[in-house]
Each structure stands twice: as structure tokens, then as C-alpha cells.
Amino acid sequence: MPFGDFINQIPALGFLAIHATAFLIGSYFAWRSFGAGASVLGWGFSLFALAELSYMTYHLDWTVFLFAHTVSEVLDLLAFILIFSWTARRATSAVAAR
């Protein structure tokens, strides 16, 4: 038995709940970021929320696992790049302002 096989005992509804919660969190952070004028950060969180929607397509049997996972990973990578670049730019500008 491979490590992690126990995860197969969780019903699809459990995974949908996890991804729906993550989608709502990402959407909320995107909404707050856009509202604060931090559009790069907002787009990063928007991409994260879209990745969660993509993950859900597999659990709803709309796509195959590898497709949904690949699309989600690309969206998560782009989200990470945007969020990290915004954070790094903000941190370096704060240091330069001193």
C-alpha cells in the first residue's frame, strides 16, 4: 500500500468542501486587494481562486485528474509569482524609503 492511500477514504464531498473553502478565501483576499488598490496582489489571489475551481472540476467528474491538476498547478505558480513579486517590491521599497 503506497503512503497516503488513506486519503482515498475521504468522499468527494470532503475534497469539494476543502477546495470551495480555499476558493472563498482566495476570492475574499482578491476582493480586498483590488479594493485597496493592490491590483497585482488581487490578480495573484484571483489566479489562486481559479486554481481551486480547476481542482473542483476533477472532483465533480468534469475533467480527468491530470488535466485539472496541471491547469491548477500552472495557475498556482502564476499566483505565487505575482504575490511574491508584489511582496518583494513592497518590502524593498519600504527599505529604500528609510
N, CA, C and O of each residue as an XYZ file, in Angstrom:
392
protein
N       0.853     -1.177      0.000
C       0.000      0.000      0.000
C       0.899      1.241      0.000
O       1.739      1.393      0.887
N       0.730      2.124     -0.983
C       1.540      3.346     -1.004
C       1.159      4.290      0.127
O       0.029      4.276      0.616
N       2.126      5.112      0.532
C       1.868      6.077      1.595
C       0.798      7.060      1.145
O       0.835      7.553      0.017
N      -0.139      7.341      2.009
C      -1.201      8.297      1.717
C      -2.451      7.667      1.145
O      -3.398      8.372      0.796
N      -2.468      6.336      1.042
C      -3.630      5.658      0.469
C      -4.896      5.899      1.289
O      -6.007      5.771      0.775
N      -4.725      6.248      2.561
C      -5.888      6.507      3.423
C      -6.742      7.661      2.896
O      -7.933      7.749      3.198
N      -6.130      8.539      2.113
C      -6.852      9.710      1.610
C      -7.990      9.294      0.675
O      -8.946     10.044      0.479
N      -7.879      8.090      0.098
C      -8.935      7.595     -0.786
C     -10.235      7.317     -0.039
O     -11.284      7.150     -0.661
N     -10.174      7.268      1.284
C     -11.378      7.022      2.079
C     -12.222      8.285      2.264
O     -13.378      8.206      2.680
N     -11.645      9.446      1.956
C     -12.393     10.704      2.084
C     -13.326     10.830      0.885
O     -12.877     10.700     -0.254
N     -14.607     11.079      1.115
C     -15.537     11.205     -0.016
C     -15.264     12.472     -0.829
O     -14.661     13.424     -0.335
N     -15.716     12.466     -2.075
C     -15.510     13.609     -2.973
C     -16.067     14.892     -2.373
O     -15.516     15.971     -2.594
N     -17.146     14.786     -1.622
C     -17.736     15.968     -0.996
C     -16.756     16.633     -0.031
O     -16.755     17.857      0.103
N     -15.932     15.845      0.634
C     -14.921     16.398      1.535
C     -13.895     17.232      0.780
O     -13.513     18.315      1.224
N     -13.450     16.716     -0.366
C     -12.496     17.470     -1.176
C     -13.137     18.727     -1.751
O     -12.503     19.780     -1.817
N     -14.387     18.614     -2.161
C     -15.090     19.803     -2.667
C     -15.195     20.871     -1.589
O     -15.042     22.058     -1.873
N     -15.454     20.460     -0.363
C     -15.555     21.422      0.742
C     -14.214     22.114      0.978
O     -14.168     23.321      1.213
N     -13.130     21.353      0.915
C     -11.793     21.932      1.101
C     -11.493     22.946      0.004
O     -11.065     24.064      0.289
N     -11.717     22.557     -1.250
C     -11.416     23.452     -2.367
C     -12.374     24.637     -2.419
O     -11.968     25.736     -2.795
N     -13.631     24.436     -2.049
C     -14.581     25.555     -2.018
C     -14.175     26.571     -0.951
O     -14.280     27.779     -1.165
N     -13.714     26.079      0.191
C     -13.250     26.982      1.251
C     -12.029     27.769      0.788
O     -11.951     28.979      0.998
N     -11.081     27.086      0.162
C      -9.889     27.768     -0.349
C     -10.269     28.781     -1.431
O      -9.689     29.865     -1.496
N     -11.243     28.433     -2.281
C     -11.723     29.364     -3.308
C     -12.310     30.620     -2.672
O     -12.022     31.735     -3.109
N     -13.127     30.439     -1.646
C     -13.734     31.590     -0.972
C     -12.679     32.472     -0.304
O     -12.776     33.698     -0.344
N     -11.682     31.855      0.305
C     -10.601     32.622      0.936
C      -9.826     33.410     -0.122
O      -9.566     34.600      0.057
N      -9.458     32.750     -1.218
C      -8.738     33.434     -2.296
C      -9.554     34.554     -2.912
O      -9.018     35.620     -3.215
N     -10.852     34.320     -3.102
C     -11.730     35.350     -3.664
C     -11.843     36.545     -2.731
O     -11.825     37.692     -3.177
N     -11.958     36.275     -1.444
C     -12.056     37.360     -0.463
C     -10.780     38.199     -0.454
O     -10.839     39.428     -0.457
N      -9.626     37.527     -0.445
C      -8.357     38.262     -0.462
C      -8.195     39.056     -1.759
O      -7.666     40.168     -1.743
N      -8.642     38.497     -2.870
C      -8.574     39.226     -4.141
C      -9.453     40.464     -4.080
O      -9.030     41.549     -4.480
N     -10.657     40.313     -3.587
C     -11.597     41.436     -3.467
C     -11.009     42.537     -2.597
O     -11.070     43.715     -2.951
N     -10.439     42.153     -1.453
C      -9.832     43.139     -0.548
C      -8.611     43.801     -1.188
O      -8.396     45.002     -1.021
N      -7.821     43.028     -1.911
C      -6.623     43.582     -2.553
C      -6.991     44.582     -3.637
O      -6.417     45.670     -3.703
N      -7.947     44.217     -4.490
C      -8.390     45.157     -5.527
C      -8.978     46.412     -4.887
O      -8.755     47.521     -5.374
N      -9.723     46.243     -3.807
C     -10.310     47.377     -3.102
C      -9.276     48.303     -2.499
O      -9.516     49.502     -2.353
N      -8.121     47.749     -2.146
C      -7.043     48.547     -1.555
C      -6.107     49.122     -2.619
O      -5.127     49.791     -2.290
N      -6.409     48.864     -3.886
C      -5.569     49.387     -4.962
C      -4.346     48.552     -5.267
O      -3.473     48.993     -6.015
N      -4.259     47.362     -4.710
C      -3.122     46.462     -4.955
C      -3.527     45.454     -6.027
O      -3.805     44.292     -5.729
N      -3.556     45.917     -7.285
C      -4.090     45.073     -8.353
C      -3.233     43.842     -8.631
O      -3.775     42.784     -8.951
N      -1.908     43.951     -8.517
C      -1.052     42.775     -8.746
C      -1.360     41.704     -7.711
O      -1.469     40.523     -8.040
N      -1.499     42.118     -6.471
C      -1.850     41.185     -5.404
C      -3.247     40.605     -5.647
O      -3.475     39.414     -5.435
N      -4.168     41.445     -6.089
C      -5.521     40.989     -6.397
C      -5.541     39.938     -7.490
O      -6.271     38.951     -7.400
N      -4.725     40.155     -8.541
C      -4.666     39.157     -9.613
C      -4.025     37.864     -9.130
O      -4.417     36.781     -9.563
N      -3.050     37.963     -8.245
C      -2.446     36.753     -7.687
C      -3.464     35.914     -6.941
O      -3.537     34.700     -7.133
N      -4.254     36.562     -6.085
C      -5.282     35.822     -5.351
C      -6.402     35.345     -6.274
O      -7.004     34.301     -6.026
N      -6.684     36.098     -7.332
C      -7.692     35.664     -8.307
C      -7.241     34.390     -9.014
O      -8.036     33.473     -9.221
N      -5.959     34.336     -9.384
C      -5.434     33.127    -10.021
C      -5.472     31.936     -9.070
O      -5.757     30.814     -9.487
N      -5.184     32.179     -7.794
C      -5.289     31.109     -6.801
C      -6.730     30.592     -6.726
O      -6.958     29.383     -6.685
N      -7.702     31.516     -6.709
C      -9.110     31.116     -6.654
C      -9.493     30.321     -7.903
O     -10.224     29.335     -7.808
N      -9.004     30.742     -9.070
C      -9.277     29.992    -10.299
C      -8.660     28.598    -10.244
O      -9.247     27.638    -10.744
N      -7.485     28.484     -9.642
C      -6.856     27.167     -9.488
C      -7.733     26.251     -8.644
O      -7.856     25.061     -8.936
N      -8.336     26.798     -7.611
C      -9.222     25.988     -6.768
C     -10.455     25.539     -7.550
O     -10.927     24.416     -7.372
N     -10.973     26.402     -8.407
C     -12.094     25.995     -9.267
C     -11.668     24.862    -10.194
O     -12.427     23.921    -10.427
N     -10.454     24.957    -10.718
C      -9.947     23.912    -11.596
C      -9.816     22.584    -10.855
O     -10.157     21.534    -11.399
N      -9.323     22.625     -9.620
C      -9.257     21.395     -8.819
C     -10.649     20.782     -8.644
O     -10.807     19.562     -8.694
N     -11.649     21.630     -8.441
C     -13.008     21.126     -8.214
C     -13.571     20.410     -9.432
O     -14.423     19.533     -9.288
N     -13.106     20.769    -10.643
C     -13.647     20.116    -11.839
C     -13.369     18.619    -11.831
O     -14.165     17.835    -12.349
N     -12.241     18.219    -11.245
C     -11.950     16.789    -11.162
C     -12.909     16.096    -10.199
O     -13.438     15.028    -10.507
N     -13.131     16.697     -9.049
C     -13.990     16.074     -8.040
C     -15.455     16.065     -8.463
O     -16.256     15.306     -7.918
N     -15.803     16.902     -9.425
C     -17.164     16.898     -9.977
C     -17.267     15.984    -11.201
O     -18.322     15.901    -11.830
N     -16.165     15.297    -11.536
C     -16.082     14.401    -12.700
C     -16.299     15.124    -14.021
O     -16.855     14.556    -14.961
N     -15.862     16.375    -14.093
C     -15.944     17.131    -15.345
C     -14.666     16.995    -16.155
O     -14.695     17.125    -17.379
N     -13.532     16.732    -15.483
C     -12.238     16.569    -16.146
C     -11.508     15.387    -15.516
O     -11.906     14.874    -14.470
N     -10.432     14.969    -16.177
C      -9.590     13.923    -15.597
C      -8.603     14.573    -14.634
O      -8.342     15.773    -14.711
N      -8.065     13.775    -13.736
C      -7.203     14.299    -12.675
C      -5.993     15.045    -13.226
O      -5.712     16.166    -12.803
N      -5.279     14.434    -14.161
C      -4.038     15.034    -14.641
C      -4.282     16.389    -15.298
O      -3.483     17.310    -15.128
N      -5.370     16.521    -16.041
C      -5.689     17.805    -16.673
C      -5.982     18.867    -15.620
O      -5.396     19.949    -15.643
N      -6.891     18.557    -14.696
C      -7.266     19.530    -13.660
C      -6.062     19.899    -12.805
O      -5.876     21.065    -12.458
N      -5.253     18.915    -12.468
C      -4.088     19.162    -11.620
C      -3.054     20.032    -12.340
O      -2.480     20.940    -11.737
N      -2.817     19.759    -13.619
C      -1.841     20.541    -14.382
C      -2.287     21.989    -14.527
O      -1.495     22.906    -14.309
N      -3.544     22.205    -14.891
C      -4.068     23.569    -15.019
C      -3.968     24.292    -13.677
O      -3.557     25.451    -13.620
N      -4.341     23.610    -12.611
C      -4.295     24.219    -11.276
C      -2.875     24.568    -10.860
O      -2.644     25.630    -10.281
N      -1.929     23.696    -11.146
C      -0.534     23.962    -10.779
C       0.018     25.166    -11.533
O       0.757     25.967    -10.961
N      -0.329     25.301    -12.804
C       0.125     26.464    -13.574
C      -0.483     27.739    -12.998
O       0.216     28.739    -12.834
N      -1.774     27.711    -12.693
C      -2.423     28.884    -12.098
C      -1.822     29.212    -10.734
O      -1.597     30.380    -10.420
N      -1.562     28.185     -9.921
C      -0.935     28.411     -8.611
C       0.469     28.991     -8.757
O       0.859     29.868     -7.986
N       1.230     28.510     -9.738
C       2.576     29.039     -9.965
C       2.520     30.514    -10.355
O       3.283     31.326     -9.831
N       1.618     30.861    -11.272
C       1.470     32.265    -11.667
C       1.018     33.120    -10.485
O       1.484     34.247    -10.312
N       0.111     32.581     -9.677
C      -0.345     33.307     -8.482
C       0.818     33.538     -7.530
O       0.977     34.637     -7.000
N       1.627     32.515     -7.311
C       2.785     32.633     -6.425
C       3.747     33.703     -6.930
O       4.251     34.508     -6.147
N       4.003     33.711     -8.237
C       4.909     34.706     -8.815
C       4.376     36.115     -8.586
O       5.127     36.999     -8.174
N       3.089     36.336     -8.846
C       2.511     37.671     -8.661
C       2.526     38.106     -7.197
O       2.913     39.231     -6.882
N       2.105     37.213     -6.309
C       2.050     37.566     -4.883
C       3.457     37.802     -4.335
O       3.680     38.757     -3.590
N       4.406     36.938     -4.699
C       5.774     37.109     -4.217
C       6.400     38.379     -4.776
O       7.068     39.111     -4.045
N       6.192     38.654     -6.073
C       6.794     39.857     -6.656
C       6.212     41.116     -6.029
O       6.938     42.080     -5.789
N       4.904     41.119     -5.761
C       4.286     42.276     -5.104
C       4.868     42.463     -3.705
O       5.194     43.579     -3.303
N       4.995     41.362     -2.970
C       5.525     41.427     -1.605
C       6.984     41.881     -1.604
O       7.374     42.721     -0.793
N       7.784     41.330     -2.503
C       9.202     41.703     -2.568
C       9.360     43.164     -2.967
O      10.190     43.880     -2.406
N       8.564     43.605     -3.936
C       8.647     45.003     -4.364
C       8.251     45.938     -3.227
O       8.877     46.978     -3.027
N       7.229     45.572     -2.498
C       6.781     46.400     -1.369
C       7.830     46.420     -0.255
O       8.090     47.465      0.342
N       8.427     45.266      0.017
C       9.444     45.194      1.075
C      10.687     45.995      0.698
O      11.252     46.696      1.537
N      11.114     45.893     -0.558
C      12.316     46.627     -0.964
C      12.061     48.123     -1.047
O      12.966     48.914     -0.777
N      10.855     48.527     -1.411
C      10.567     49.969     -1.452
C      10.482     50.539     -0.040
O      10.825     51.701      0.178
N      10.028     49.736      0.920
C       9.976     50.192      2.313
C      11.384     50.359      2.874
O      11.645     51.296      3.629
N      12.287     49.457      2.510
C      13.673     49.551      2.967
C      14.358     50.746      2.310
O      15.115     51.463      2.964
N      14.097     50.964      1.022
C      14.718     52.079      0.303
C      14.225     53.427      0.820
O      14.942     54.424      0.738
N      13.010     53.460      1.348
C      12.436     54.713      1.843
C      13.045     55.149      3.171
O      12.889     56.301      3.576
N      13.730     54.247      3.843
C      14.311     54.591      5.159
C      15.476     55.476      5.014
O      16.085     55.863      6.012
